[in-house]
Amino acid sequence: MSELVRPHSHDTADSVDDALEASAQGIRAVKISLVVLGLTALGQATLVAVTGSVALLADTIHNFSDALTAVPLWVAFALARRRPNARFTYGYGRAEDLAGIFIVAMIAISAIVAGVESVRRLLDPADLAHPWVLMAAGMIGFAGNELVASYRIRVGRQIGSAALVADGLHARTDGFTSLAVVLGALGVLAGYPLADPLVGLLITVTILVVLRGAARDIYRRLMDAVDPAMTDQARIILATTPGVVDVEHVRLRWLGHRLIADAGITVADDLDLLAAHDISHHAQDRLIEGIGKLTDATIHVSPAAPHVRARS
């Protein structure tokens, strides 16, 4: 109603454009990481045939699955660039969270395959050929994963994408499991042939730890969970806005790498519509400026109890 009385220039067009650019950065990140991890996994797969290492096979499978997680993220970032419409009034940002479900599924599958192969090799031992080649393959896996991890985490934090950051941390964990392959080769060289499948089981356990963390993070996103400290910060920003008497409620939610807010404030009951409108938009501006990655905030204004004075 207030826009009918006095049009204003506060809108979220610039914030939406920033979010669209962030999606483009995310697409570039997943393209590059897909190529790097794909080449790393292909190189390791070639060496699996040479060495016959089940630990390297487990690590290679995991690297292939990690590379494939870039595909749903790519699709999600592409969808996020679409503007809201009459059907999807909040846009397509939630696709990024749904892509996280696929990521969790791929991690789970890689854990199952790695575990089964490791147990099979324990029950049916086989000689491990060319352990020095195996060590080189493990170092290749570590280098490729760490390169991708650093890039994903940097871009993810820059654009505010929890999914991309989590996928980067996943890649970093993969890098350390590649180092575990090196340990298996060293064990074989030291005269312990079962070291290879035992390291494969160790990698399986590591994958399960990553799975637990990834599933927890995706669950929280789908349930609209945010950091409580961020909610407290938003409440303080609103409460200290000149003219605000009290903060009735603050709600925050992530839509992919975009954060939106819904809050209720009270102002003095003797203010006219225009004055209350100005206070609400001042509160909105301060909230968007004070909370990182917040692109939109809806502020509901109610009159405070009579004789309650507003903050000046």
Secondary structure by P-SEA (a helix, b strand, c coil): cccccccccccaaaaaaaaaaaaaaaaaaaaaaaaaaaaaaaaaaaaaaacccaaaaaaaaaaaaaaaaaaaaaaaaaaaaccccccccccccaaaaaaaaaaaaaaaaaaaaaaaaaaaaaabbbbbcaaaaaaaaaaaaaaaaaaaaaaaaaaaaaaccaaaaaaaaaaaaaaaaaaaaaaaaaaaaacccaaaaaaaaaaaaaaaaaaaaaaaaaaaaaaccccaaaaaaaaaaaaaccccccccbbbbbbccccccccbbbbccccccaaaaaaaaaaaaaaaaaccccccbbbbbbbbccccccccc
